[in-house]
């Protein structure tokens, strides 16, 4: 199930969330509902051009202008600021689109590192969306 996408990955392969997101993106493309730009991106370390994770959107903005983001890193890449830097860039890109009014990130309660990524990128805690914690950022 899944492959490397033609990239050299730290640890040899993408983490599970990146594989799942790639599968969802492929299904959306086949169904004709994928909008270019609103998909998955590989996070490639500039120093050695090795992929360390994936990040992107769960789809285009909804009717209210909200777009959900998701991200994960291979275990060996965590704790280096890659996800925070990438989430800031992804968020800035999304906000260049006038239809985007807000961004949403969901985490499991036990995934404290992912919660720190969201808050470090400027997202604030929202009411829970059981079983997930929710973090959001509204257009300034």
C-alpha positions as a Python dict, from the first residue, in 0.01 Angstrom:
ca = {
    (1, 'X'): (0, 0, 0),
    (2, 'X'): (160, 321, -116),
    (3, 'X'): (516, 399, -204),
    (4, 'X'): (771, 673, -175),
    (5, 'X'): (633, 907, -440),
    (6, 'X'): (977, 893, -602),
    (7, 'X'): (1135, 1070, -304),
    (8, 'X'): (1412, 964, -69),
    (9, 'X'): (1250, 949, 277),
    (10, 'X'): (1416, 980, 614),
    (11, 'X'): (1350, 640, 769),
    (12, 'X'): (1284, 485, 427),
    (13, 'X'): (914, 564, 379),
    (14, 'X'): (640, 818, 453),
    (15, 'X'): (462, 801, 789),
    (16, 'X'): (109, 657, 801),
    (17, 'X'): (-77, 988, 791),
    (18, 'X'): (102, 1094, 475),
    (19, 'X'): (17, 762, 309),
    (20, 'X'): (-350, 795, 408),
    (21, 'X'): (-366, 1155, 282),
    (22, 'X'): (-211, 1053, -50),
    (23, 'X'): (-480, 787, -86),
    (24, 'X'): (-756, 1040, -14),
    (25, 'X'): (-607, 1283, -264),
    (26, 'X'): (-595, 1012, -530),
    (27, 'X'): (-961, 923, -468),
    (28, 'X'): (-1062, 1290, -496),
    (29, 'X'): (-868, 1320, -821),
    (30, 'X'): (-1033, 1008, -967),
    (31, 'X'): (-1376, 1137, -859),
    (32, 'X'): (-1307, 1469, -1033),
    (33, 'X'): (-1341, 1678, -716),
    (34, 'X'): (-975, 1760, -648),
    (35, 'X'): (-885, 2128, -683),
    (36, 'X'): (-517, 2185, -762),
    (37, 'X'): (-331, 2341, -472),
    (38, 'X'): (-569, 2206, -209),
    (39, 'X'): (-398, 1872, -164),
    (40, 'X'): (-92, 1712, -13),
    (41, 'X'): (267, 1835, -15),
    (42, 'X'): (584, 1647, 75),
    (43, 'X'): (808, 1823, 326),
    (44, 'X'): (1159, 1799, 186),
    (45, 'X'): (1457, 1902, 394),
    (46, 'X'): (1657, 2161, 199),
    (47, 'X'): (1996, 2054, 333),
    (48, 'X'): (1989, 1707, 175),
    (49, 'X'): (1664, 1690, -28),
    (50, 'X'): (1530, 1408, 190),
    (51, 'X'): (1155, 1399, 256),
    (52, 'X'): (1068, 1420, 625),
    (53, 'X'): (688, 1436, 622),
    (54, 'X'): (370, 1543, 455),
    (55, 'X'): (135, 1836, 500),
    (56, 'X'): (-164, 1972, 320),
    (57, 'X'): (-534, 2029, 305),
    (58, 'X'): (-816, 1782, 354),
    (59, 'X'): (-981, 1946, 55),
    (60, 'X'): (-1068, 2292, -74),
    (61, 'X'): (-1231, 2553, 150),
    (62, 'X'): (-1588, 2471, 250),
    (63, 'X'): (-1888, 2699, 191),
    (64, 'X'): (-1794, 2901, 501),
    (65, 'X'): (-1436, 2950, 379),
    (66, 'X'): (-1282, 2709, 629),
    (67, 'X'): (-1007, 2473, 514),
    (68, 'X'): (-875, 2187, 725),
    (69, 'X'): (-502, 2117, 740),
    (70, 'X'): (-321, 1800, 834),
    (71, 'X'): (43, 1712, 886),
    (72, 'X'): (279, 1443, 1004),
    (73, 'X'): (650, 1378, 1012),
    (74, 'X'): (853, 1060, 1014),
    (75, 'X'): (958, 995, 1371),
    (76, 'X'): (1326, 1070, 1307),
    (77, 'X'): (1244, 1426, 1192),
    (78, 'X'): (1031, 1536, 1486),
    (79, 'X'): (1140, 1813, 1720),
    (80, 'X'): (1335, 2014, 1463),
    (81, 'X'): (1074, 2278, 1377),
    (82, 'X'): (1004, 2141, 1029),
    (83, 'X'): (630, 2103, 1083),
    (84, 'X'): (589, 2447, 1241),
    (85, 'X'): (780, 2618, 962),
    (86, 'X'): (583, 2431, 698),
    (87, 'X'): (246, 2498, 865),
    (88, 'X'): (322, 2870, 876),
    (89, 'X'): (402, 2863, 502),
    (90, 'X'): (95, 2653, 416),
    (91, 'X'): (-126, 2887, 620),
    (92, 'X'): (21, 3196, 452),
    (93, 'X'): (-43, 3038, 110),
    (94, 'X'): (-403, 2956, 200),
    (95, 'X'): (-466, 3311, 318),
    (96, 'X'): (-364, 3448, -22),
    (97, 'X'): (-693, 3301, -148),
    (98, 'X'): (-982, 3538, -76),
    (99, 'X'): (-1229, 3252, -29),
    (100, 'X'): (-1038, 3130, 278),
    (101, 'X'): (-1169, 3282, 600),
    (102, 'X'): (-1022, 3034, 848),
    (103, 'X'): (-805, 2726, 887),
    (104, 'X'): (-863, 2426, 1112),
    (105, 'X'): (-627, 2163, 1252),
    (106, 'X'): (-753, 1862, 1449),
    (107, 'X'): (-533, 1653, 1679),
    (108, 'X'): (-587, 1362, 1909),
    (109, 'X'): (-578, 1459, 2278),
    (110, 'X'): (-256, 1263, 2336),
    (111, 'X'): (-70, 1421, 2043),
    (112, 'X'): (86, 1708, 2236),
    (113, 'X'): (365, 1767, 1979),
    (114, 'X'): (106, 1824, 1705),
    (115, 'X'): (-82, 2064, 1932),
    (116, 'X'): (242, 2256, 1989),
    (117, 'X'): (295, 2277, 1613),
    (118, 'X'): (-50, 2431, 1570),
    (119, 'X'): (-8, 2687, 1849),
    (120, 'X'): (348, 2772, 1741),
    (121, 'X'): (212, 2843, 1392),
    (122, 'X'): (-42, 3090, 1533),
    (123, 'X'): (-347, 2867, 1572),
    (124, 'X'): (-557, 2894, 1888),
    (125, 'X'): (-751, 2629, 2076),
    (126, 'X'): (-1116, 2597, 1976),
    (127, 'X'): (-1395, 2392, 2133),
    (128, 'X'): (-1326, 2020, 2097),
    (129, 'X'): (-1463, 1825, 1804),
    (130, 'X'): (-1480, 1492, 1984),
    (131, 'X'): (-1275, 1286, 1981),
    (132, 'X'): (-1031, 1553, 1861),
    (133, 'X'): (-890, 1875, 1994),
    (134, 'X'): (-943, 2162, 1751),
    (135, 'X'): (-714, 2452, 1668),
    (136, 'X'): (-800, 2736, 1436),
    (137, 'X'): (-674, 3050, 1274),
    (138, 'X'): (-901, 3318, 1132),
    (139, 'X'): (-813, 3560, 858),
    (140, 'X'): (-680, 3879, 1022),
}
